[in-house]
Amino acid sequence: MSFPAHILIRVTCLAVLLFVAGNAAIAQAVGKIPPEVINRASSHGTVLVLVGLKVPWQMESTLSEEAVRAQREAIVSVQAHLLGELRGRKYKVIRRYEQVPGIALEVGADALAELARSERVMNVVLDRPGMKPSQEEVRDAGRREVLEAMFPEKVPAHLFTRAANNGTVLVLAGLRVPWQNEDNLSEELMTLQRSAIMDAQRYILAELTGTQYRVTRLYRKIPGIALRVGPDALKVLERSPAITNVLLDRQAKPIR
């Protein structure tokens, strides 16, 4: 699934970093590199890390044979481009994954800084001793260590449970829109950013057509939308390429 062309054009025009709308205080920048990773690199010279890559991904068990091949090729391609970005930096490849969008590396401070800058990197986590699952283990749905470490759940399991028990649940959904505090933007960029947010909101609402949902808040200045959703709508949010994360919203307020 891809975004309509007009959304992509507006998004491309925004020369800003991608942030995640995390909660109602909203839009605090989420760092790619946890402090423990930075500290380990500083004290030891290098650090073992798992790097999550920005590649559209689904469990292979849900894909056709052709789609599996295409997904694996996309993962390999992004891995290769990332290693190209690291050329000249201090790093060593520990493991390449073909079934999940990630790569395990040993990196120095210079390579770590490059990972933080790279648009191909979603996040970086510490690769802990003993965390060496094989491709076969990753294939097994019961062995999710690598996926859980690199890719936190988009929709936490407790939200599905609450929706199933109560019929609906209030959520805040972060939208995959480039974002920066409006104080740092020109008037033209601010207008583009707000338009991109509105387009992403419309896109999500179009995806939710036919499911149980109600809008509780629309945001103009931050990449998010607040909703009351049923289990079917939660499943749509889980699959949507326009959603970064979904959190419990504890209080419903009037749309503004």
N, C-alpha and C positions, 0 to 999 in steps of 0.2 A: 504494500500500500504506500502511496506517495502523496505528498502535499500538492494541492492545486498550484499551478505555475505562478499565479499572482502572489501567493504566500511566499513561495521560495524567492521570488524576485525581491520582495520587500525585506525578507530576512537577510538576503545577501547584501543588501545595501547597508546593513547595520554593521559597522566595524567595531563591534564590542564583544566582550567575552560572554560565554554561555554560563548563566547562573541558574540555580534551582530555587523555585518558590517553595520554601520549606514549611512555613507556618504562618499564623495570622500576623505576626510581627514582620514577616515576609521579607523575602529577597535578601537574606544575608548570604554572602558569598560562601560557598562550600569549597574548601580547599581540596585539591586532588591529592596532596601529599600529607598524610597524618604526621603530627609532631614526632611520634615514635620512630617513624622511618627516617626523618631528617636527623634526629638525634643519633640514631644508629650509624648513619653514614658519616656523621661528624666525628663520632668517637672511634669508629673502626676503619674508616677510610672507604669502605664499600658496604653495601647492604643488599640482601636478597629480597627481591620484591616480585609480586604478582601484578601485572599491568592489565587492567581492563581496557579493551579497545572499543571505540565507537563504531560498531558494526551492527546493522539490524540483525536480530538473532531470534530463533525459536528452537525449542527442543526438536532434535532430528526425528523423533518418533511421531511428530505432528506434521512432518513435511513429506512431499513426494520425493522420489529418487532424484529427479532433476533439480528440485529445489535444494536438496541436501548438497548436491555437487556445487550449485551456485553459491550457497552459503559458505561452504568450505573454501571455495576459491576467493570469496570476498575477504575471509579471515586471513588467508595466506597473503593476499595482496596488501592489506593494511599492515600486517606484521612486517612485510618487506619495506614498505614506505617508512614505517617507524624506525627500523634499523638504519635506513638511509639518513634519517634525521639525526641519529645518534653517531654517525660517522665522525671519527676524530675525538669522541668522548670516551671516558673510561667505562666500559661495560663488557659483559659476557653473557651470551645466551645460555640459560640453564635448561629450559624446556619450551618447545613450541606446541601449541594446541591447535588441532585442526577442527575440533568439534565444538569448541567454545571460543568466543572472541577474547582471547587473552594470550599473554606470553610471559614466561618467568625469566627474570634477568638478575644478574649481579651488577650493581651500578655504583659508580662513584658520585661525588657531589655534582660534578659537571653534567653527567648524564641524567641525574635526578632533576636538575634544573631544566634540562631539555624536555624531560617527560612532563614537567609541570606546564611548560609552554605549549606543548604539542596539542593541536586540535584533534588529533587521532586518539588521544588518551582520555578515557572516561574517569578512571581513578587508579590509584596505586596503593597497594596494601602490603604489609610485611609478610614475606613468605616464611612461615615458621618452621622450625626443624620437624621433620617427619611428615610434612604436608606435601607428599609426592605421589598423588594419585595418577594411575596410568590412564591411557585413553579408554581402556575397557571399564575402569572404575567410573570415569566421567559418563560413559554411555549408560551405566546402570542408574536408573532413576533414584535408587536408594542411596547413592553415593554422590552428595552434592557439595563437597567441601570447597572445591574450586569455585563453583558458581556462587555459592553463598558468600565466599570471601570477597570475590571481585564484583559481584552484582547483587547488592541488597535488593530485597523484594520491592517491586514497583508498588504493588498493593499488598500490604501486610495481611497475613492469614487471619488475624483477629478481626479485620474489617469484614471479611467474608462471613466469619462466624456471627458477628453482630448483625449483619444484614439478614442472614438466614434466620436468626432467632427473633429479630424484631420486625422483619419485613423490609426495612430501609435503614440506612445509616447516613449521618452527615459527614461529608468529606471535604477536604481542600485538595484540589488537584493542581500540581505544578505543570506548566506548559513549556514545551520545548521551543522557546523563543529566545534569541539573543537579548540580553538585558543589561542595562547599567543604570545606576541612580540618575534620575533626570537632572539633578544638579550638575552633573558632569557632561551633559549633552547640549548641543546647539538646538535651536528651535526646530530646525529641519529634521535632525536626528530624533528628537523627542516625538515629533509627529509620526515619523516612520515607525518608531518603536511602539507607540500606542496603536497604530494601525495593524502592526504585526500581531500584537496581543489580541486585538479584536478579531482578526482573521483566524487565529488559532482557536479562540473561544467558539466562533461559528463552526469551525471544522469539527470540534469535539461534539458540539450539540447536534451536528448533522450525523455523526457516527452513532450518537445515542438514540436516534430516531427509532421508535418501536420498542424501546426499553422503558423500565420504570425509573423516572428521574424527575427532579424539579430543581431549577436554578435558585439558589438562595442568595448568592452574591456574585456580581460581575465586577472585576477589577479593571481599571483603566491604566494604572501606572505600573502594575507588577504582573508578571506572567503567571496568572493563576485564575482559578474559577472555583467557587464553592457550590456544592451540590448536595441534594438529598437523593440517594440512589438505592435501588434494589440490587439483588444479587446479579441479575442479568446485565445491568448497567456497569456494575463493578467489573465484570468479565470483559466488557468492551474497553474500559479504561486500562485494564491490565494489558490488553493486546495493542492498544493504540500507539502509533509512532509519535503522536503529538504530546504524549504524557511522559513526564519525567518521574513523578512520584505522587503517591496519594496518601494523605494523612487524615486522621480523625479530626473532625471539626466539632468542637464541644458546644458551640452556641450558634444558633441560626440568627442572622440579622436581616433586616429588610434589604432588598436589592437597592444599590445606589449607583 
